[in-house]
Amino acid sequence: HLHTKQHASAFHFFNAAVNRKKDYAPCYMYMGVALSAMDDLENAYLAFEKSLKLKDDHTCRLNYAATLFNQGKVEDARTHFLRYEALLGDLGADADPEDGMLDLAEQLRSRL
């Protein structure tokens, strides 16, 4: 749903998923991505924060940083991006980010 830009549909999918498994952090992160794409930033931020509260994950940090950067919250974006890089570094050889995530990280790196 997210890749096809069907953000409302994606939101409903992830909302149903978190109602079934309230402690699964990636669903909250993807819900944050969908909500930010629909310009519901307050709830997007809450979804990202819930995801990070459940699990401090590099993918969530990167998506949150991008959302904050796009809203002009550069310092907050930088904080999350630096944490993203630290978490990714901690993974070492186990790190296998998607190509799209690498592109996003590079774009943010050059702007922050």
C-alpha positions as CSV (number, residue, x, y, z in Angstrom):
1,H,0.0,0.0,0.0
2,L,2.8,2.4,0.8
3,H,4.8,1.7,-2.3
4,T,1.7,2.3,-4.5
5,K,1.0,5.6,-2.7
6,Q,-2.3,4.3,-1.3
7,H,-1.7,6.0,2.0
8,A,-5.2,5.8,3.5
9,S,-5.4,2.1,2.7
10,A,-2.0,1.6,4.2
11,F,-3.0,3.4,7.3
12,H,-6.1,1.2,7.7
13,F,-4.0,-1.9,7.2
14,F,-1.4,-1.0,9.8
15,N,-4.1,0.3,12.2
16,A,-5.8,-3.2,12.0
17,A,-2.4,-4.8,12.5
18,V,-1.6,-2.9,15.7
19,N,-5.1,-3.7,17.0
20,R,-4.1,-7.3,16.7
21,K,-0.5,-7.0,18.0
22,K,-0.1,-3.8,20.0
23,D,3.6,-4.4,20.7
24,Y,4.9,-4.8,17.1
25,A,7.0,-1.7,16.5
26,P,7.3,-1.8,12.7
27,C,3.5,-1.4,12.3
28,Y,3.6,1.9,14.2
29,M,6.5,3.1,12.1
30,Y,4.7,2.3,8.8
31,M,1.6,3.9,10.2
32,G,3.7,7.1,10.9
33,V,4.9,7.0,7.3
34,A,1.4,6.7,6.0
35,L,0.1,9.4,8.3
36,S,2.9,11.8,7.3
37,A,2.1,11.2,3.6
38,M,-1.5,12.2,4.4
39,D,-0.3,15.4,6.2
40,D,-1.5,14.1,9.6
41,L,1.8,15.1,11.2
42,E,0.7,15.2,14.8
43,N,-0.5,11.5,14.7
44,A,2.5,10.6,12.5
45,Y,4.9,11.8,15.2
46,L,2.9,9.9,17.9
47,A,3.2,6.7,15.8
48,F,6.9,7.1,15.3
49,E,7.4,7.8,19.0
50,K,5.3,4.7,19.9
51,S,7.4,2.6,17.5
52,L,10.6,3.9,19.1
53,K,9.3,3.3,22.6
54,L,8.7,-0.4,21.7
55,K,12.0,-0.8,19.9
56,D,14.8,1.7,19.0
57,D,15.2,0.7,15.4
58,H,17.3,2.3,12.7
59,T,14.6,2.1,10.0
60,C,12.2,4.0,12.2
61,R,14.8,6.6,13.1
62,L,15.5,7.2,9.4
63,N,11.8,7.6,8.5
64,Y,11.2,9.8,11.5
65,A,14.2,12.0,10.5
66,A,13.0,12.3,7.0
67,T,9.5,13.3,8.2
68,L,10.9,15.9,10.6
69,F,13.3,17.3,7.9
70,N,10.4,17.7,5.4
71,Q,8.6,19.7,8.0
72,G,11.6,22.0,8.6
73,K,12.4,20.5,12.0
74,V,16.1,20.2,11.1
75,E,17.6,19.9,14.6
76,D,15.1,17.1,15.6
77,A,15.8,15.4,12.2
78,R,19.5,15.6,12.8
79,T,19.1,14.0,16.2
80,H,17.2,11.1,14.8
81,F,19.5,10.7,11.8
82,L,22.6,10.5,14.0
83,R,20.9,7.8,16.1
84,Y,20.0,6.0,12.9
85,E,23.7,6.0,11.9
86,A,24.7,4.7,15.3
87,L,22.1,1.9,15.3
88,L,23.1,0.9,11.7
89,G,26.7,0.9,12.7
90,D,25.9,-1.3,15.7
91,L,24.4,-3.9,13.3
92,G,27.8,-4.2,11.5
93,A,27.8,-7.0,9.0
94,D,24.1,-7.8,9.9
95,A,23.0,-4.5,8.3
96,D,21.1,-5.0,5.1
97,P,19.1,-1.8,4.5
98,E,16.9,-1.6,1.4
99,D,18.1,0.3,-1.6
100,G,15.4,3.0,-1.0
101,M,16.5,3.4,2.6
102,L,20.1,3.9,1.5
103,D,19.0,6.6,-1.0
104,L,17.0,8.3,1.7
105,A,19.9,8.1,4.1
106,E,22.3,9.6,1.6
107,Q,19.8,12.5,0.8
108,L,19.5,13.3,4.5
109,R,23.2,13.0,5.1
110,S,23.9,15.6,2.5
111,R,21.3,18.0,3.9
112,L,21.9,17.6,7.6
